[in-house]
Amino acid sequence: MKNDNSNMSLKRGRPPKKDYDPDALMRELIDTAAAIYREKGEIKATALELDLPPGKVKKLLITGKVLTYPETKQIQALMRQGKTMAEIQHMMGLSYSALHTYLPYTKVIYKMSEISQNAERVRNYKIRKAAVDTLMAAPTEGHLWECIVAFQNYPFHTVSGLPFSYTLKEGRNGEYTKELFIDRRENSKSLAWSSVRMVFERALEQQGAVFTRPKELADVQGVSYTFSLLWRFGMISVPEETEKKLKENGSKRIHLSGGSI
């Protein structure tokens, strides 16, 4: 009988290194940033979806020629004249980091850890977008659960500005248990799937309604969290002022990620 110990050790050992094409991935990252920006219309909202600082997203959009700035042309003209970056900084009154956000990327990142992170960013965004599109087309409990699975560790905020994310745990059968573990920075709590499902059902019953605050939708435990989830999943409508708060609150998370490309 053939010994399968070698196969078992492969399964339990370090996962095989992924074979990424740096140039193709950079192009995909730029294209993904461009697609999000065209949908959201904001650099901060685009940065939130990719878990990158706004300055780096701005640089990606300049590289992809989605955005143009007079400063970019001015900096490039001064560089052609032989001016150093220090001289250009002084002439334009810009910091080193601000100056570089106006310039396109001129080389591809070849550091494997950064390539892997960027590949994961693109992958996660595509999975989340597909889940939301499916839920909006067919708002069923099953499709809602797919969104819940896809948005683990996504930086949400409540209407009042409380930052939170959530994770799911795997049961003995390898499937996720129906409970959301909320991370609120200060402390953590759990949110039962039954509560999320109840608020979702109320939202479906009140399609077309505009909700200013969570308890207008349902007065159940954890509704402040579920409200934010359903808004992000496109299941409820909120007034412009409430939407502005959610977007502004969400953008605050970007500076904490320290993402790199």
C-alpha positions in Angstrom: 0.0 0.0 0.0 1.4 3.4 -1.0 2.5 5.7 1.9 0.5 9.0 1.8 2.5 10.6 4.6 4.2 13.0 2.1 0.8 14.1 0.8 -0.5 14.7 4.3 2.6 16.8 5.2 2.0 18.9 2.1 -1.6 19.6 3.2 -0.6 20.5 6.8 2.6 22.4 5.9 3.1 25.9 4.5 0.8 26.7 1.6 2.5 26.8 -1.9 3.7 30.1 -3.0 1.3 31.8 -5.4 2.7 32.6 -8.9 1.7 36.2 -9.4 2.4 38.3 -12.5 3.4 41.7 -11.0 2.7 43.6 -14.2 -0.7 42.0 -14.7 -1.6 42.5 -11.1 -0.6 46.2 -11.1 -2.8 46.7 -14.2 -5.7 44.8 -12.5 -5.3 46.9 -9.3 -5.4 50.1 -11.4 -8.4 48.9 -13.3 -10.2 47.9 -10.1 -9.5 51.2 -8.5 -10.8 53.0 -11.6 -14.0 50.9 -11.7 -14.7 51.6 -8.0 -14.0 55.3 -8.4 -16.4 55.6 -11.4 -19.1 53.9 -9.3 -18.5 55.7 -6.0 -17.3 59.1 -7.4 -15.0 59.6 -4.4 -11.3 58.8 -3.6 -12.1 58.1 0.1 -14.9 55.6 -0.8 -12.6 53.9 -3.3 -9.8 53.7 -0.7 -12.2 52.1 1.8 -13.2 49.3 -0.6 -9.5 48.5 -1.3 -8.3 49.1 2.3 -5.6 51.5 1.0 -4.8 55.1 2.1 -6.5 57.7 -0.1 -3.1 59.1 -1.3 -2.2 55.8 -2.8 -5.6 55.4 -4.5 -5.2 58.9 -5.9 -1.8 57.8 -7.3 -3.3 54.7 -8.9 -6.1 56.8 -10.5 -3.5 59.2 -11.9 -1.4 56.3 -13.2 -4.6 54.9 -14.9 -5.3 58.4 -16.4 -8.7 58.4 -14.6 -7.7 61.6 -12.8 -5.6 64.5 -13.9 -4.3 67.4 -11.9 -2.5 70.6 -12.9 0.1 69.8 -10.2 1.0 66.6 -12.0 1.9 68.5 -15.2 3.7 71.2 -13.3 5.9 68.6 -11.3 6.7 66.7 -14.5 7.7 69.8 -16.3 10.0 70.8 -13.5 11.5 67.3 -13.5 12.2 67.6 -17.2 14.0 70.9 -16.5 16.4 68.9 -14.2 14.9 70.2 -10.9 15.4 67.9 -7.9 12.4 66.7 -5.8 13.7 68.8 -2.9 13.7 71.9 -5.1 10.2 71.1 -6.5 8.9 70.6 -3.0 10.2 74.1 -2.0 8.9 75.7 -5.2 5.4 74.2 -4.9 5.1 74.3 -1.1 4.3 70.6 -0.9 5.4 67.9 1.5 7.3 64.9 0.2 4.3 62.6 0.5 1.9 65.2 -1.0 4.2 65.8 -3.9 4.4 62.1 -4.8 0.6 61.6 -4.7 0.4 63.8 -7.8 2.8 61.5 -9.7 1.9 58.2 -11.5 3.6 55.0 -10.6 6.7 54.5 -12.7 7.6 51.0 -11.7 5.9 47.8 -10.7 6.2 46.4 -7.2 8.1 43.1 -7.2 8.1 42.5 -3.4 6.2 39.3 -2.9 4.4 40.3 0.3 3.1 43.5 -1.2 2.1 41.7 -4.4 0.2 39.1 -2.4 -1.6 41.9 -0.4 -2.7 43.7 -3.5 -3.9 40.4 -5.1 -6.0 39.8 -1.9 -7.4 43.3 -2.0 -8.6 42.9 -5.6 -9.9 39.4 -4.9 -11.8 40.5 -1.8 -13.4 43.5 -3.5 -14.6 41.3 -6.4 -16.1 38.7 -4.1 -17.9 41.4 -2.1 -19.2 43.2 -5.2 -20.5 39.9 -6.6 -22.3 39.0 -3.4 -24.0 42.4 -3.2 -25.0 42.4 -6.8 -26.6 38.9 -6.3 -28.4 40.0 -3.2 -29.8 43.1 -4.8 -31.0 41.1 -7.8 -32.5 38.4 -5.6 -32.9 39.4 -1.9 -33.1 36.0 -0.2 -31.9 34.8 3.1 -29.3 32.6 1.4 -27.9 35.5 -0.6 -27.8 37.7 2.5 -25.7 35.0 4.3 -23.3 35.0 1.3 -22.8 38.8 1.8 -22.3 38.2 5.6 -19.5 35.7 4.8 -17.9 38.0 2.1 -17.8 41.1 4.3 -15.9 39.6 7.3 -13.3 42.1 8.6 -14.7 44.9 6.5 -14.5 48.3 8.3 -18.1 49.3 9.1 -19.3 52.2 11.1 -22.7 52.7 12.9 -24.7 55.9 12.2 -23.3 57.3 15.4 -19.8 56.8 14.3 -18.8 53.7 16.2 -16.2 51.7 14.2 -16.7 47.9 14.0 -16.0 44.8 12.0 -17.0 41.2 12.5 -15.8 37.7 12.0 -17.4 34.3 11.8 -16.3 31.1 13.4 -16.1 27.6 11.8 -17.9 24.8 13.5 -16.8 21.2 13.7 -18.2 20.4 10.2 -16.1 23.2 8.7 -19.0 25.5 8.0 -19.5 28.9 9.6 -21.7 29.1 12.7 -24.6 31.5 12.5 -23.2 34.1 14.8 -21.4 37.3 14.0 -18.6 38.2 16.4 -18.5 42.0 16.5 -15.2 43.8 17.2 -15.8 47.3 18.5 -12.2 48.2 19.3 -13.0 48.8 23.0 -14.6 45.4 23.5 -16.4 42.7 21.6 -19.9 41.2 21.5 -21.8 38.7 19.4 -24.7 39.2 17.1 -27.1 36.3 16.4 -27.9 35.5 12.8 -31.6 35.3 13.8 -31.5 39.0 14.8 -29.9 40.0 11.5 -32.4 37.9 9.6 -35.3 39.6 11.4 -34.1 43.1 10.5 -33.6 41.9 6.9 -37.2 40.7 6.8 -38.4 44.0 8.2 -36.4 45.8 5.5 -38.1 43.7 2.8 -41.5 44.4 4.2 -40.8 48.2 4.0 -39.2 48.4 0.6 -39.2 52.0 -0.6 -39.0 53.5 2.8 -36.2 55.8 3.8 -34.7 55.2 7.3 -33.0 57.9 9.3 -32.0 55.8 12.2 -31.8 52.1 13.0 -34.8 51.8 15.4 -37.1 53.1 12.7 -36.3 49.9 10.9 -36.6 47.5 13.8 -36.2 47.7 17.6 -34.2 44.5 18.2 -30.8 43.7 19.7 -27.9 44.8 17.6 -30.0 46.7 15.1 -27.4 49.5 15.0 -24.9 47.1 13.5 -27.4 45.3 11.1 -28.6 48.7 9.9 -25.0 49.5 8.7 -24.7 46.1 7.1 -28.0 46.3 5.2 -27.2 49.9 4.0 -23.8 48.7 2.6 -25.5 45.7 1.0 -27.9 48.0 -0.8 -31.0 46.7 1.1 -32.2 49.9 2.7 -32.3 53.6 1.7 -31.3 56.4 4.0 -31.5 60.2 3.7 -28.6 62.1 2.1 -27.4 63.4 5.5 -27.3 59.9 7.0 -25.6 58.5 4.0 -23.0 61.4 4.2 -22.3 60.4 7.9 -21.8 56.8 7.0 -19.4 57.6 4.2 -17.5 60.2 6.2 -17.3 57.8 9.2 -16.2 55.0 6.9 -13.4 57.0 5.4 -11.8 57.6 8.9 -10.8 53.9 9.0 -8.4 54.3 6.0 -5.6 55.9 7.8 -5.4 53.0 10.3 -4.8 50.3 7.7 -1.3 51.4 6.5 -1.8 49.5 3.3 1.0 49.4 0.8 1.3 48.8 -2.9 
